[in-house]
Amino acid sequence: MSTTLTTIIKIIESLPEDKQEKVVDHLRYYIAELEDEMKWDKLFKDTETELSSIAKEVKQKVAMGEVEDFDFNRL
């Protein structure tokens, strides 16, 4: 176990049990958020080249006048 984890465990153990539960709940939420963020980072990284190509293509079409404004009334 790393020094950081040992320190965190000692800090949590020093709290009353009901407070320990609150800390654990917050950690679970925080870790879930981090995992979600890492998932999105990976998805964007995996599609970065493709998205860049699409963006270049759209810019070229706009510059050539091949793109018309979107008409929300046609939805």
Backbone bond lengths (Angstrom), bond angles and torsions (degrees), N, CA, C in turn:
res aa  C-N    CA-C-N  psi(-1)  N-CA   C-N-CA  omega(-1)  CA-C   N-CA-C  phi
1 M - - - 1.454 - - 1.528 108.08 -
2 S 1.323 115.85 141.56 1.460 120.07 -177.81 1.528 110.80 -75.21
3 T 1.325 114.89 161.47 1.464 121.25 178.33 1.523 110.43 -60.78
4 T 1.322 116.01 -38.18 1.464 120.30 179.99 1.527 111.34 -61.56
5 L 1.321 116.92 -45.95 1.460 120.19 179.39 1.522 111.28 -64.68
6 T 1.305 116.69 -41.06 1.467 120.77 178.10 1.522 110.30 -59.63
7 T 1.324 116.66 -43.26 1.467 121.35 178.95 1.522 110.90 -63.17
8 I 1.325 116.44 -45.45 1.470 120.23 179.61 1.523 110.78 -61.21
9 I 1.316 116.94 -44.14 1.472 120.72 179.59 1.524 110.81 -61.25
10 K 1.323 117.15 -43.44 1.470 120.38 179.35 1.522 111.31 -62.99
11 I 1.329 116.25 -41.03 1.469 119.75 178.91 1.521 110.14 -62.99
12 I 1.332 116.69 -46.22 1.467 120.51 -178.90 1.521 110.89 -65.71
13 E 1.326 117.00 -41.06 1.468 120.61 179.92 1.528 111.83 -63.36
14 S 1.324 117.69 -25.03 1.464 120.04 -178.93 1.528 112.29 -76.21
15 L 1.319 116.49 -11.12 1.465 120.97 -179.07 1.527 111.03 -88.82
16 P 1.343 116.10 157.32 1.466 118.84 172.49 1.538 109.61 -61.80
17 E 1.313 116.25 154.37 1.464 120.82 -173.03 1.525 113.32 -57.70
18 D 1.333 117.79 -40.31 1.465 119.52 -179.55 1.534 111.10 -65.20
19 K 1.320 117.10 -33.62 1.466 121.36 177.56 1.532 109.97 -73.79
20 Q 1.320 116.68 -33.45 1.461 120.33 176.85 1.528 109.94 -59.58
21 E 1.332 115.83 -42.82 1.466 120.40 179.31 1.523 111.01 -61.64
22 K 1.334 116.45 -41.22 1.463 119.72 178.64 1.524 111.19 -63.32
23 V 1.330 116.14 -42.33 1.464 120.37 179.31 1.525 109.77 -62.86
24 V 1.315 117.02 -43.94 1.467 121.18 -179.76 1.529 109.99 -63.09
25 D 1.327 117.48 -41.57 1.467 120.62 177.44 1.524 111.00 -60.30
26 H 1.334 116.67 -44.15 1.464 120.80 178.43 1.531 110.67 -63.94
27 L 1.322 116.56 -41.42 1.468 120.03 178.65 1.524 111.75 -63.06
28 R 1.325 116.91 -41.92 1.461 120.56 178.19 1.520 110.66 -59.51
29 Y 1.333 115.86 -45.42 1.455 120.84 179.44 1.527 110.29 -63.01
30 Y 1.327 116.92 -46.88 1.455 122.32 -178.68 1.529 111.44 -61.83
31 I 1.317 116.64 -43.43 1.464 121.26 179.27 1.529 110.58 -65.27
32 A 1.321 117.26 -40.36 1.468 120.46 177.42 1.524 110.31 -61.73
33 E 1.337 117.07 -40.91 1.461 121.02 177.60 1.535 110.87 -63.86
34 L 1.332 116.79 -42.74 1.466 120.89 178.14 1.519 111.57 -62.01
35 E 1.340 116.20 -42.78 1.469 120.07 179.45 1.525 110.76 -63.55
36 D 1.322 116.51 -39.82 1.455 120.94 178.41 1.528 110.23 -64.70
37 E 1.321 116.85 -43.37 1.456 121.37 178.33 1.533 111.37 -62.72
38 M 1.327 117.14 -41.38 1.459 120.96 178.23 1.532 111.06 -64.40
39 K 1.337 116.12 -37.58 1.464 120.86 178.52 1.528 110.08 -62.46
40 W 1.351 116.63 -46.44 1.460 120.49 -179.96 1.522 111.05 -65.71
41 D 1.336 117.41 -40.15 1.465 120.95 177.52 1.528 110.53 -58.50
42 K 1.320 116.72 -43.21 1.472 121.20 179.67 1.528 110.64 -65.84
43 L 1.336 116.63 -43.04 1.460 119.94 179.60 1.524 111.25 -61.12
44 F 1.332 116.67 -43.92 1.459 119.80 178.87 1.524 111.14 -66.30
45 K 1.322 116.58 -41.02 1.469 120.04 179.32 1.524 110.34 -62.95
46 D 1.328 116.29 -42.16 1.464 121.09 -178.14 1.532 112.74 -66.52
47 T 1.345 117.49 -24.06 1.465 120.58 -177.30 1.529 112.32 -112.35
48 E 1.321 117.15 7.90 1.464 120.98 -175.72 1.530 112.43 -58.04
49 T 1.305 118.06 -46.01 1.462 121.65 -178.86 1.523 110.79 -62.62
50 E 1.324 115.48 -45.84 1.466 120.06 -179.67 1.528 110.82 -63.78
51 L 1.329 117.39 -43.54 1.464 120.71 179.64 1.526 111.26 -64.51
52 S 1.326 117.43 -38.09 1.465 121.02 177.80 1.526 110.82 -63.68
53 S 1.317 116.66 -41.32 1.467 121.19 178.31 1.526 111.15 -62.68
54 I 1.297 116.19 -43.70 1.464 120.66 179.28 1.521 109.81 -63.95
55 A 1.327 117.40 -43.04 1.462 121.12 179.62 1.531 111.03 -61.72
56 K 1.330 117.34 -42.90 1.470 120.96 178.25 1.529 110.79 -61.77
57 E 1.320 115.37 -43.13 1.460 120.29 179.78 1.527 111.15 -61.70
58 V 1.312 116.77 -43.95 1.468 121.28 179.71 1.526 109.95 -64.81
59 K 1.336 117.85 -43.05 1.465 120.50 178.24 1.527 111.03 -59.42
60 Q 1.327 116.37 -41.40 1.462 120.12 178.71 1.523 111.18 -63.22
61 K 1.321 116.02 -43.44 1.468 120.09 179.97 1.525 111.25 -65.25
62 V 1.326 117.01 -38.38 1.465 120.62 177.35 1.526 109.26 -64.15
63 A 1.334 116.90 -46.15 1.462 121.63 -179.54 1.529 111.29 -61.40
64 M 1.320 117.20 -32.68 1.466 121.56 -179.15 1.529 112.04 -87.90
65 G 1.318 117.19 -0.46 1.458 121.13 178.89 1.507 113.95 75.51
66 E 1.303 117.52 20.85 1.474 121.70 -178.14 1.524 113.19 -89.60
67 V 1.321 117.01 3.58 1.464 120.54 -176.51 1.524 108.21 -115.84
68 E 1.315 116.28 132.57 1.460 119.62 177.05 1.516 109.29 -107.63
69 D 1.323 115.74 153.53 1.458 120.01 179.53 1.527 109.89 -60.53
70 F 1.319 114.12 147.21 1.460 119.78 179.70 1.516 109.92 -75.85
71 D 1.306 116.33 132.66 1.467 121.71 -179.94 1.526 108.42 -103.17
72 F 1.323 115.88 103.45 1.461 120.58 -178.61 1.526 111.96 -65.77
73 N 1.307 117.49 -21.52 1.469 120.87 179.91 1.516 111.92 -72.59
74 R 1.329 117.47 -15.16 1.463 120.54 179.48 1.521 112.82 -87.51
75 L 1.304 117.77 1.61 1.469 120.20 -179.41 1.485 112.42 -68.56
